[in-house]
Amino acid sequence: MPAEGAMQSREKAQIMDGAAIQRVLTRVAHEIVEKNKGTADLVLIGLRSRGVDLARRLSQRLKEIDGVDVPVGALDITLYRDDLGKGGPQPAVRRTEIPFSIENKKVILVDDVLYTGRTIRAAMDGLMDLGRPRTIQLAVLVDRGHRELPIRADYVGKNVPTAKTEQVQVMLQEEDGRDRVVILDHIE
């Protein structure tokens, strides 16, 4: 039974299945190659945790398209969040693992859902502490709108207009045992 005052959620709609996620990642990989005129000096940095899995999958697709292994790193933005210390449970700090230099590289940040833009702002702060990339681009599986900061994705798998009371949940094989994206509706 949920804690008193806790919101419950129910699945409202499935917006992507495993096959749709695979098609979207293939399309996004082609867009990345086209926009960057290949994969030279390109690195992918996924935001923990599902962004890392998506970045690994994109790297695979890029190798199939351009024949180059594009390095993948993992960025934890917990300590850069602007909502720490504002009550509520404190998130666990996980490891940032970027075993390559980002100096003068074309960095593509990869995340599962773009919402307010605050996570991406935190990610850019974290990246700047690690070096000075030539460019930073953003690839997301789902853009659900409701931006609070002037941030937009360069590569979007699917635009999904949502209500603020809804939540987009991405499930990936690596973390959840299956691939799908659903919209959850909060119920009281």
GROMACS elastic network, one bead per residue, 0.5 to 0.9 nm:
[ bonds ]
;  ai    aj funct       b0    kb
    1     4     6  0.88304   500
    2     5     6  0.81798   500
    2     6     6  0.61195   500
    2     7     6  0.78010   500
    2     8     6  0.74111   500
    3     6     6  0.53176   500
    3     7     6  0.85492   500
    4     7     6  0.87037   500
    5   188     6  0.82693   500
    6   188     6  0.79271   500
    7   186     6  0.63820   500
    7   187     6  0.62739   500
    7   188     6  0.55345   500
    8   185     6  0.84106   500
    8   186     6  0.57053   500
    8   187     6  0.53383   500
    8   188     6  0.62271   500
    9    12     6  0.89525   500
    9   166     6  0.87464   500
    9   167     6  0.86833   500
    9   184     6  0.58414   500
    9   185     6  0.53966   500
    9   187     6  0.56336   500
    9   188     6  0.83640   500
   10   183     6  0.85515   500
   10   184     6  0.53730   500
   10   185     6  0.54381   500
   10   186     6  0.65655   500
   10   187     6  0.72220   500
   11    14     6  0.77203   500
   11   182     6  0.67601   500
   11   183     6  0.60686   500
   11   185     6  0.63012   500
   11   186     6  0.89564   500
   12   166     6  0.88125   500
   12   182     6  0.73513   500
   12   183     6  0.55138   500
   12   184     6  0.52883   500
   12   185     6  0.58585   500
   13   181     6  0.87466   500
   13   182     6  0.56169   500
   13   183     6  0.53077   500
   13   184     6  0.72708   500
   14    17     6  0.73193   500
   14   180     6  0.73233   500
   14   181     6  0.59214   500
   14   183     6  0.63220   500
   15    20     6  0.89013   500
   15   160     6  0.83392   500
   15   180     6  0.77599   500
   15   181     6  0.56198   500
   15   182     6  0.54893   500
   15   183     6  0.71376   500
   16    19     6  0.78562   500
   16    20     6  0.54878   500
   16    21     6  0.63355   500
   16   179     6  0.83735   500
   16   180     6  0.54506   500
   16   182     6  0.70320   500
   17    20     6  0.53205   500
   17    21     6  0.63311   500
   17    22     6  0.88250   500
   17   179     6  0.62277   500
   17   181     6  0.65294   500
   17   182     6  0.88291   500
   18    21     6  0.51684   500
   18    22     6  0.63281   500
   18    23     6  0.87837   500
   18   172     6  0.84492   500
   18   173     6  0.89222   500
   18   178     6  0.74864   500
   18   180     6  0.54997   500
   18   181     6  0.85267   500
   19    22     6  0.51394   500
   19    23     6  0.62800   500
   19    24     6  0.86702   500
   19   179     6  0.83600   500
   19   180     6  0.88512   500
   20    23     6  0.51055   500
   20    24     6  0.61213   500
   20    25     6  0.86255   500
   20   180     6  0.84799   500
   21    24     6  0.51420   500
   21    25     6  0.62168   500
   21    26     6  0.86898   500
   21   141     6  0.79617   500
   21   157     6  0.80218   500
   21   179     6  0.74115   500
   21   180     6  0.73761   500
   21   181     6  0.83608   500
   22    25     6  0.52205   500
   22    26     6  0.62823   500
   22    27     6  0.87436   500
   22    57     6  0.88404   500
   23    26     6  0.51624   500
   23    27     6  0.62692   500
   23    28     6  0.86608   500
   23   157     6  0.89934   500
   24    27     6  0.51157   500
   24    28     6  0.61034   500
   24    29     6  0.85592   500
   24   141     6  0.77112   500
   24   156     6  0.85505   500
   24   157     6  0.52516   500
   24   158     6  0.77155   500
   25    28     6  0.50508   500
   25    29     6  0.60622   500
   25    30     6  0.86520   500
   25    54     6  0.80962   500
   25    57     6  0.75290   500
   25    58     6  0.62512   500
   25    61     6  0.76006   500
   25   141     6  0.78613   500
   25   157     6  0.69787   500
   26    29     6  0.51553   500
   26    30     6  0.63975   500
   26    31     6  0.87806   500
   26    58     6  0.74929   500
   26    61     6  0.61851   500
   26    62     6  0.84198   500
   27    30     6  0.51854   500
   27    31     6  0.63014   500
   27    32     6  0.87301   500
   27   157     6  0.79565   500
   28    32     6  0.61654   500
   28    33     6  0.87213   500
   28    58     6  0.79407   500
   28   139     6  0.78417   500
   28   155     6  0.62154   500
   28   156     6  0.72405   500
   28   157     6  0.66747   500
   29    32     6  0.50661   500
   29    33     6  0.63417   500
   29    34     6  0.86561   500
   29    58     6  0.60526   500
   29    59     6  0.81024   500
   29    61     6  0.61189   500
   29    62     6  0.57325   500
   29    65     6  0.80012   500
   29   155     6  0.89975   500
   30    33     6  0.51935   500
   30    34     6  0.61642   500
   30    35     6  0.86360   500
   30    61     6  0.83644   500
   30    62     6  0.75448   500
   30    65     6  0.73860   500
   31    34     6  0.50671   500
   31    35     6  0.60100   500
   31    36     6  0.84257   500
   31   155     6  0.73744   500
   32    35     6  0.53018   500
   32    36     6  0.60134   500
   32    37     6  0.81817   500
   32    38     6  0.78506   500
   32    39     6  0.80818   500
   32    62     6  0.83468   500
   32   108     6  0.89795   500
   32   139     6  0.89329   500
   32   154     6  0.89091   500
   32   155     6  0.76334   500
   33    36     6  0.53337   500
   33    37     6  0.56137   500
   33    39     6  0.60736   500
   33    62     6  0.74214   500
   33    65     6  0.80972   500
   33    66     6  0.76689   500
   34    37     6  0.51122   500
   34    38     6  0.65245   500
   35    38     6  0.78713   500
   36    39     6  0.66355   500
   36    40     6  0.80847   500
   36    42     6  0.82915   500
   36   106     6  0.85189   500
   37    40     6  0.81603   500
   38    42     6  0.85752   500
   38    66     6  0.67973   500
   39    42     6  0.53159   500
   39    43     6  0.84189   500
   39    62     6  0.76669   500
   39    63     6  0.89528   500
   39    66     6  0.69926   500
   39    68     6  0.70522   500
   39    69     6  0.87644   500
   39    70     6  0.71501   500
   40    43     6  0.88954   500
   40    68     6  0.84583   500
   40    70     6  0.85778   500
   40   105     6  0.88422   500
   40   106     6  0.84756   500
   41    70     6  0.85550   500
   41   104     6  0.79615   500
   41   105     6  0.51771   500
   41   106     6  0.58504   500
   41   107     6  0.84427   500
   42    70     6  0.64271   500
   42    71     6  0.76819   500
   42   105     6  0.60038   500
   42   107     6  0.60606   500
   42   108     6  0.74583   500
   43    59     6  0.88184   500
   43    70     6  0.57530   500
   43    71     6  0.51796   500
   43    72     6  0.61801   500
   43    73     6  0.78598   500
   43   100     6  0.88805   500
   43   102     6  0.76597   500
   43   105     6  0.68582   500
   43   106     6  0.62385   500
   43   107     6  0.50775   500
   43   108     6  0.62585   500
   43   109     6  0.86970   500
   44    52     6  0.87642   500
   44    55     6  0.59997   500
   44    56     6  0.81124   500
   44    58     6  0.83110   500
   44    59     6  0.73931   500
   44    70     6  0.70062   500
   44    71     6  0.61795   500
   44    73     6  0.62953   500
   44    74     6  0.85806   500
   44   106     6  0.85403   500
   44   107     6  0.59121   500
   44   109     6  0.60972   500
   44   110     6  0.69270   500
   45    51     6  0.80006   500
   45    52     6  0.69522   500
   45    55     6  0.66016   500
   45    71     6  0.83402   500
   45    72     6  0.56054   500
   45    74     6  0.54617   500
   45    75     6  0.65147   500
   45    98     6  0.77035   500
   45   107     6  0.69529   500
   45   108     6  0.61256   500
   45   110     6  0.60107   500
   45   111     6  0.88745   500
   46    49     6  0.75713   500
   46    50     6  0.76083   500
   46    53     6  0.72652   500
   46    54     6  0.71170   500
   46    55     6  0.53347   500
   46    56     6  0.80994   500
   46    72     6  0.73278   500
   46    73     6  0.62197   500
   46    75     6  0.61116   500
   46    76     6  0.87899   500
   46   108     6  0.82758   500
   46   109     6  0.57862   500
   46   111     6  0.60997   500
   47    50     6  0.69773   500
   47    52     6  0.56226   500
   47    53     6  0.89683   500
   47    55     6  0.86835   500
   47    73     6  0.87330   500
   47    74     6  0.59575   500
   47    75     6  0.50253   500
   47    76     6  0.61649   500
   47    77     6  0.74051   500
   47   109     6  0.71952   500
   47   110     6  0.61972   500
   47   111     6  0.55587   500
   47   112     6  0.83215   500
   47   119     6  0.89311   500
   47   120     6  0.88817   500
   47   123     6  0.76157   500
   48    51     6  0.57414   500
   48    52     6  0.57655   500
   48    53     6  0.85157   500
   48    74     6  0.63494   500
   48    75     6  0.60288   500
   48    76     6  0.55142   500
   48    77     6  0.78295   500
   48    94     6  0.79434   500
   48    95     6  0.87232   500
   48    96     6  0.84337   500
   48   111     6  0.80949   500
   49    52     6  0.55802   500
   49    53     6  0.70330   500
   49    74     6  0.81305   500
   49    75     6  0.87126   500
   49    76     6  0.82281   500
   49   111     6  0.85425   500
   49   112     6  0.88970   500
   49   175     6  0.82256   500
   50    53     6  0.51101   500
   50    54     6  0.62435   500
   50    55     6  0.85530   500
   50   110     6  0.88915   500
   50   111     6  0.68727   500
   50   112     6  0.61186   500
   50   170     6  0.79095   500
   50   171     6  0.81102   500
   50   172     6  0.71659   500
   50   174     6  0.83826   500
   50   175     6  0.73734   500
   51    54     6  0.50086   500
   51    55     6  0.59990   500
   51    56     6  0.86130   500
   51    74     6  0.81769   500
   51   109     6  0.82730   500
   51   110     6  0.51633   500
   51   112     6  0.53401   500
   51   113     6  0.87232   500
   51   140     6  0.81498   500
   51   141     6  0.87815   500
   52    55     6  0.50022   500
   52    56     6  0.62650   500
   52    57     6  0.86947   500
   52    72     6  0.78579   500
   52    73     6  0.72990   500
   52    74     6  0.57199   500
   52    75     6  0.80679   500
   52   110     6  0.71152   500
   52   111     6  0.75440   500
   53    56     6  0.51881   500
   53    57     6  0.63679   500
   53    58     6  0.87041   500
   53   172     6  0.78018   500
   53   173     6  0.89795   500
   53   174     6  0.69203   500
   53   175     6  0.83455   500
   54    57     6  0.50758   500
   54    58     6  0.61328   500
   54    59     6  0.85781   500
   54   110     6  0.68973   500
   54   111     6  0.73312   500
   54   112     6  0.73731   500
   54   140     6  0.88159   500
   54   141     6  0.81437   500
   54   172     6  0.85381   500
   55    59     6  0.60886   500
   55    60     6  0.86707   500
   55    72     6  0.65339   500
   55    73     6  0.81807   500
   55    74     6  0.87617   500
   55   108     6  0.88481   500
   55   109     6  0.82425   500
   55   110     6  0.58260   500
   55   111     6  0.80587   500
   55   139     6  0.89733   500
   56    59     6  0.50484   500
   56    60     6  0.63971   500
   56    61     6  0.88401   500
   56    71     6  0.87175   500
   56    72     6  0.63422   500
   56    73     6  0.87326   500
   57    60     6  0.51185   500
   57    61     6  0.64338   500
   57    62     6  0.87235   500
   58    61     6  0.50305   500
   58    62     6  0.60917   500
   58    63     6  0.85977   500
   58    70     6  0.89108   500
   59    62     6  0.50378   500
   59    63     6  0.62278   500
   59    64     6  0.87154   500
   59    68     6  0.87901   500
   59    69     6  0.68523   500
   59    70     6  0.55223   500
   59    71     6  0.72955   500
   59    72     6  0.71179   500
   60    63     6  0.51980   500
   60    64     6  0.63999   500
   60    65     6  0.88103   500
   60    69     6  0.76861   500
   60    70     6  0.81711   500
   61    64     6  0.50466   500
   61    65     6  0.62526   500
   61    66     6  0.85788   500
   62    65     6  0.50442   500
   62    66     6  0.57781   500
   62    67     6  0.71796   500
   62    68     6  0.70241   500
   62    69     6  0.75461   500
   62    70     6  0.71517   500
   63    66     6  0.52938   500
   63    69     6  0.54702   500
   63    70     6  0.70931   500
   64    67     6  0.56474   500
   64    68     6  0.79611   500
   65    68     6  0.82806   500
   66    69     6  0.86832   500
   71    98     6  0.89550   500
   71    99     6  0.87098   500
   71   100     6  0.78294   500
   72    98     6  0.74414   500
   72    99     6  0.85468   500
   72   100     6  0.88772   500
   73    96     6  0.78169   500
   73    97     6  0.56102   500
   73    99     6  0.68573   500
   73   100     6  0.80245   500
   74    95     6  0.77793   500
   74    96     6  0.54102   500
   74    98     6  0.59716   500
   75    94     6  0.86817   500
   75    95     6  0.72766   500
   75    97     6  0.64091   500
   75    98     6  0.73054   500
   75   123     6  0.73911   500
   75   126     6  0.78034   500
   75   127     6  0.81640   500
   76    79     6  0.79185   500
   76    80     6  0.87236   500
   76    93     6  0.72145   500
   76    94     6  0.59207   500
   76    95     6  0.60335   500
   76    96     6  0.50865   500
   76    97     6  0.83956   500
   76   123     6  0.78594   500
   76   126     6  0.81883   500
   77    80     6  0.52606   500
   77    81     6  0.64553   500
   77    93     6  0.82789   500
   77    94     6  0.86375   500
   77    96     6  0.82890   500
   77   119     6  0.74430   500
   77   120     6  0.88210   500
   77   122     6  0.60030   500
   77   123     6  0.56161   500
   77   125     6  0.85712   500
   77   126     6  0.65037   500
   78    81     6  0.55389   500
   78    84     6  0.82541   500
   78    91     6  0.69225   500
   78    92     6  0.74489   500
   78    93     6  0.57994   500
   78    94     6  0.77262   500
   78   122     6  0.82402   500
   79    82     6  0.85489   500
   79    84     6  0.78125   500
   79    93     6  0.73313   500
   79   122     6  0.84577   500
   79   126     6  0.86128   500
   80    83     6  0.89786   500
   80    84     6  0.85019   500
   80   119     6  0.86100   500
   80   121     6  0.86052   500
   80   122     6  0.50106   500
   80   123     6  0.73405   500
   80   125     6  0.68972   500
   80   126     6  0.66409   500
   81    84     6  0.60976   500
   81   118     6  0.75635   500
   81   119     6  0.69508   500
   81   121     6  0.85255   500
   81   122     6  0.56228   500
   81   123     6  0.86552   500
   82    85     6  0.86351   500
   82    86     6  0.88536   500
   82   118     6  0.76457   500
   82   119     6  0.88212   500
   82   122     6  0.76457   500
   83    86     6  0.56600   500
   83    87     6  0.84690   500
   84    87     6  0.76678   500
   84    88     6  0.88795   500
   84    90     6  0.69465   500
   84    91     6  0.83300   500
   85    88     6  0.80504   500
   85    90     6  0.75982   500
   87    90     6  0.78798   500
   98   101     6  0.76329   500
   98   102     6  0.85270   500
  101   104     6  0.85284   500
  101   105     6  0.79284   500
  101   130     6  0.81288   500
  101   131     6  0.74673   500
  101   133     6  0.89530   500
  102   105     6  0.52110   500
  102   106     6  0.78434   500
  102   107     6  0.71053   500
  102   127     6  0.82952   500
  102   130     6  0.72943   500
  102   131     6  0.59002   500
  102   132     6  0.66200   500
  102   133     6  0.54133   500
  102   134     6  0.83899   500
  103   106     6  0.88372   500
  103   130     6  0.84159   500
  103   131     6  0.54064   500
  103   134     6  0.71004   500
  104   107     6  0.88627   500
  104   131     6  0.84081   500
  104   132     6  0.62126   500
  104   135     6  0.76590   500
  105   132     6  0.80978   500
  105   134     6  0.51594   500
  105   135     6  0.68244   500
  105   136     6  0.85513   500
  106   133     6  0.62463   500
  106   134     6  0.55483   500
  106   136     6  0.61382   500
  106   137     6  0.75576   500
  107   133     6  0.65021   500
  107   134     6  0.76551   500
  107   135     6  0.60619   500
  107   137     6  0.61782   500
  107   138     6  0.84111   500
  108   135     6  0.82439   500
  108   136     6  0.57550   500
  108   138     6  0.54432   500
  108   139     6  0.66827   500
  109   120     6  0.82714   500
  109   123     6  0.80607   500
  109   124     6  0.86741   500
  109   136     6  0.70382   500
  109   137     6  0.61179   500
  109   139     6  0.61306   500
  109   140     6  0.83369   500
  110   137     6  0.86946   500
  110   138     6  0.60873   500
  110   140     6  0.57946   500
  110   141     6  0.82821   500
  111   114     6  0.72339   500
  111   120     6  0.85018   500
  111   138     6  0.79471   500
  111   139     6  0.65457   500
  111   141     6  0.68374   500
  111   142     6  0.85884   500
  112   139     6  0.84500   500
  112   140     6  0.53192   500
  112   142     6  0.62053   500
  112   143     6  0.85902   500
  112   169     6  0.88847   500
  112   170     6  0.67506   500
  113   140     6  0.59658   500
  113   141     6  0.60720   500
  113   143     6  0.58040   500
  113   144     6  0.70956   500
  113   168     6  0.73460   500
  113   169     6  0.82610   500
  113   170     6  0.77468   500
  114   117     6  0.63554   500
  114   119     6  0.81674   500
  114   120     6  0.80305   500
  114   140     6  0.64389   500
  114   141     6  0.81137   500
  114   142     6  0.62911   500
  114   144     6  0.62173   500
  114   145     6  0.72343   500
  114   147     6  0.83754   500
  114   152     6  0.83823   500
  114   153     6  0.78584   500
  115   118     6  0.80049   500
  115   119     6  0.84496   500
  115   142     6  0.87576   500
  115   143     6  0.64707   500
  115   144     6  0.55895   500
  115   145     6  0.55445   500
  115   146     6  0.59099   500
  115   147     6  0.59399   500
  115   148     6  0.83431   500
  116   119     6  0.76741   500
  116   120     6  0.87798   500
  116   144     6  0.88326   500
  116   145     6  0.72302   500
  116   146     6  0.56190   500
  116   149     6  0.65354   500
  116   151     6  0.84364   500
  117   120     6  0.53394   500
  117   121     6  0.62927   500
  117   122     6  0.87731   500
  117   146     6  0.86565   500
  117   147     6  0.57960   500
  117   148     6  0.62887   500
  117   149     6  0.55010   500
  117   150     6  0.74402   500
  117   151     6  0.57451   500
  117   152     6  0.78330   500
  118   121     6  0.50292   500
  118   122     6  0.62327   500
  118   123     6  0.85988   500
  118   147     6  0.85374   500
  118   148     6  0.74315   500
  118   149     6  0.68369   500
  118   151     6  0.86844   500
  119   122     6  0.51074   500
  119   123     6  0.61831   500
  119   124     6  0.87534   500
  120   124     6  0.61818   500
  120   125     6  0.86045   500
  120   138     6  0.84283   500
  120   151     6  0.77425   500
  121   124     6  0.52007   500
  121   125     6  0.63712   500
  121   126     6  0.87356   500
  121   149     6  0.81806   500
  121   151     6  0.79447   500
  122   125     6  0.50901   500
  122   126     6  0.62641   500
  122   127     6  0.87023   500
  123   127     6  0.61441   500
  123   128     6  0.86704   500
  124   127     6  0.50056   500
  124   128     6  0.62018   500
  124   129     6  0.87552   500
  124   136     6  0.81142   500
  125   128     6  0.52908   500
  125   129     6  0.66059   500
  126   129     6  0.53223   500
  126   130     6  0.68857   500
  127   130     6  0.51864   500
  127   131     6  0.65926   500
  127   132     6  0.78186   500
  127   133     6  0.82309   500
  128   131     6  0.52892   500
  128   132     6  0.59375   500
  128   133     6  0.78608   500
  129   132     6  0.82388   500
  132   135     6  0.85551   500
  133   136     6  0.67545   500
  137   153     6  0.73422   500
  137   154     6  0.60253   500
  137   155     6  0.82009   500
  138   152     6  0.76461   500
  138   154     6  0.52321   500
  138   155     6  0.63453   500
  138   156     6  0.85124   500
  139   153     6  0.58477   500
  139   154     6  0.59869   500
  139   156     6  0.59654   500
  139   157     6  0.79587   500
  140   143     6  0.67145   500
  140   153     6  0.66888   500
  140   154     6  0.83625   500
  140   155     6  0.63348   500
  140   156     6  0.51811   500
  140   157     6  0.62716   500
  140   158     6  0.83190   500
  141   155     6  0.83177   500
  141   156     6  0.58710   500
  141   158     6  0.62767   500
  141   159     6  0.86493   500
  141   170     6  0.86750   500
  142   156     6  0.63542   500
  142   157     6  0.57142   500
  142   159     6  0.58172   500
  142   160     6  0.67115   500
  142   168     6  0.82355   500
  142   170     6  0.86834   500
  142   181     6  0.88046   500
  143   152     6  0.88819   500
  143   153     6  0.79113   500
  143   156     6  0.65839   500
  143   157     6  0.77795   500
  143   158     6  0.63572   500
  143   160     6  0.60545   500
  143   161     6  0.79187   500
  144   147     6  0.87547   500
  144   158     6  0.85385   500
  144   159     6  0.60201   500
  144   161     6  0.52168   500
  144   162     6  0.58664   500
  144   163     6  0.88122   500
  144   167     6  0.89586   500
  144   168     6  0.76601   500
  145   159     6  0.78670   500
  145   160     6  0.74615   500
  145   161     6  0.61451   500
  145   162     6  0.71034   500
  146   161     6  0.86706   500
  146   162     6  0.82794   500
  146   163     6  0.85572   500
  146   164     6  0.74870   500
  147   150     6  0.70864   500
  147   151     6  0.73584   500
  147   152     6  0.85424   500
  148   151     6  0.83855   500
  149   152     6  0.89149   500
  153   156     6  0.62484   500
  156   159     6  0.68960   500
  160   168     6  0.88465   500
  162   165     6  0.81105   500
  162   166     6  0.63121   500
  162   167     6  0.78144   500
  162   168     6  0.83010   500
  162   183     6  0.83013   500
  163   166     6  0.53363   500
  163   167     6  0.82170   500
  164   167     6  0.76042   500
  165   184     6  0.87850   500
  165   185     6  0.66158   500
  165   186     6  0.61980   500
  166   183     6  0.65924   500
  166   184     6  0.55625   500
  166   186     6  0.62047   500
  167   182     6  0.82942   500
  167   183     6  0.56403   500
  167   184     6  0.50267   500
  167   185     6  0.65417   500
  167   186     6  0.77867   500
  168   181     6  0.70496   500
  168   182     6  0.58449   500
  168   184     6  0.62312   500
  169   180     6  0.83716   500
  169   181     6  0.56829   500
  169   182     6  0.53506   500
  169   183     6  0.62395   500
  169   184     6  0.70828   500
  170   179     6  0.77563   500
  170   180     6  0.61912   500
  170   182     6  0.66702   500
  170   183     6  0.89435   500
  171   174     6  0.86473   500
  171   175     6  0.71148   500
  171   176     6  0.56038   500
  171   177     6  0.78508   500
  171   178     6  0.63760   500
  171   179     6  0.52818   500
  171   180     6  0.52221   500
  171   181     6  0.60314   500
  171   182     6  0.82966   500
  172   175     6  0.55460   500
  172   176     6  0.54021   500
  172   177     6  0.65487   500
  172   178     6  0.53699   500
  172   180     6  0.66428   500
  172   181     6  0.85487   500
  173   176     6  0.53128   500
  173   179     6  0.52582   500
  173   180     6  0.87322   500
  174   177     6  0.61856   500
  174   178     6  0.76737   500
  174   179     6  0.86647   500
  175   178     6  0.80797   500
  176   179     6  0.76670   500
